[in-house]
Amino acid sequence: MTQVANCLVGSQTALGVVPAGTGNDLCRTLGIGASVEIALQALEDGNLCQMDVGRWTTDRGTGYFLNIAGMGFDAAVADRINRGFRSLRGTAAYLAAVVATLASYRARDLRITIDGGEVQEKAMLVAVANARCYGGGMQVAPMASIFDGVLEVVLVRELGRIAFLSAFPRVFKGSHMSHAAVRHYRGCKIRLDPVGEAPFLVDGELVPCQWAEIDVVPGGLKIIAPKRLCDTTSP
């Protein structure tokens, strides 16, 4: 889906979505969820919205994302899924990969620049969110909106394995935001500088890089969505 969207950003051609992927997180954001019926009704009605997209640039390339981009544990989990959990789907695949990855994963030093201000942390992960969820329904940024022209930055500081596993289920309801190890920032231009090369996760796809710059393109993509969502975004 993201590959198709990359070709449509800035054009007059609208993207229509049907829940047939591994995570279907954009469908959740649009109010389609797992319902093919709702998706097909939206396509038939032809209701259009202009949603924000994230734009990323690294030392190896550039592109757009719809949901979330970031570095750290979530990128390692995605890599683990690609290497051994493709037989599972959605939440089940992510849960299996989380347990397998946590056995060897360690927090890493990361410098984050947000609209010119710097944050330096030893972090488990940092997620730069255009939309609320990834990984088959994990609400990593429950406050995010695809219509507000701003990116949400959610950072999880270093945690032990037991503490991380104990807190992890909270991400499915978005209640992890009150955890002492979680930091939240907002901005329009973000740069991620890890110590050494790090996997960069872009809507579930891995992009190895030395650094990453991310900004938001307000209303950059025309999308077909259920009427009730389009009505709430009308001027």
C-alpha positions, 0 to 999 in steps of 0.5 A, spaced: 500 500 500 505 504 501 509 503 495 502 505 491 501 511 495 508 513 494 506 514 486 500 518 488 502 523 493 501 530 490 497 527 484 489 528 483 488 520 483 485 517 490 488 511 493 482 506 495 484 501 501 481 494 502 483 490 509 487 485 505 494 486 508 498 483 514 497 489 519 491 493 516 493 499 520 491 504 515 484 501 515 483 502 522 485 509 522 480 510 516 474 507 520 474 501 515 478 496 520 477 489 518 471 490 514 471 488 506 464 490 506 465 497 509 471 498 504 467 496 498 462 501 500 467 507 501 469 505 494 462 505 491 461 512 494 467 515 492 468 519 498 474 523 498 479 526 504 486 529 503 490 526 509 497 528 511 503 523 509 510 523 512 516 524 508 523 520 509 530 521 507 536 517 509 543 517 506 540 511 502 534 514 499 527 518 500 520 516 500 513 517 503 509 513 509 502 513 511 502 510 518 509 510 522 516 510 521 522 509 526 528 506 529 529 501 535 526 495 537 520 495 533 524 495 527 528 489 530 521 486 531 519 487 523 526 484 521 524 478 526 517 477 522 520 478 515 525 472 517 521 467 521 513 469 522 510 470 515 506 464 517 502 468 522 498 475 521 497 481 524 497 481 532 499 474 532 505 475 528 508 481 532 507 478 539 511 472 537 516 476 534 516 481 540 518 475 545 523 472 540 527 479 539 527 481 546 531 476 548 537 479 545 535 486 544 539 492 547 537 499 548 542 504 544 544 511 544 540 516 539 540 523 538 533 526 536 532 533 533 525 536 533 524 542 530 531 544 531 531 542 539 535 536 541 533 530 545 539 525 547 537 518 550 538 511 551 532 508 547 528 502 546 525 505 540 522 512 537 516 512 533 515 518 528 507 517 527 503 520 522 497 515 524 495 512 531 497 505 530 502 500 527 503 492 528 496 490 527 493 495 532 498 497 537 496 504 538 503 507 539 501 514 538 494 514 540 493 522 540 496 522 532 491 524 527 492 524 519 489 531 518 493 535 523 499 537 519 503 535 525 507 528 527 507 525 534 514 522 536 514 517 542 520 515 545 521 509 550 527 509 554 531 504 556 527 498 560 529 491 563 526 485 559 521 484 565 519 491 565 518 492 558 514 485 557 510 488 563 508 494 560 508 492 553 500 490 553 498 497 554 500 499 547 494 496 545 489 501 548 494 506 548 495 507 555 502 506 555 503 513 554 503 514 562 509 510 563 515 513 566 519 511 561 515 514 555 516 521 552 512 524 547 514 530 543 510 533 537 513 536 531 514 537 523 521 536 522 525 530 525 532 527 525 534 521 527 541 520 529 543 513 532 550 511 534 552 507 528 548 504 522 541 502 525 535 499 521 529 504 520 522 502 519 518 505 514 510 502 514 513 495 516 519 495 511 526 496 513 531 501 510 538 500 513 541 507 514 546 512 518 541 517 519 534 519 517 530 526 516 522 526 517 517 531 515 510 532 514 506 533 508 499 536 510 494 533 505 499 530 501 494 524 499 487 524 496 484 518 499 477 514 499 474 513 506 467 512 509 463 518 509 463 519 516 470 520 516 470 525 510 464 529 514 469 530 520 474 533 516 470 537 512 472 545 513 
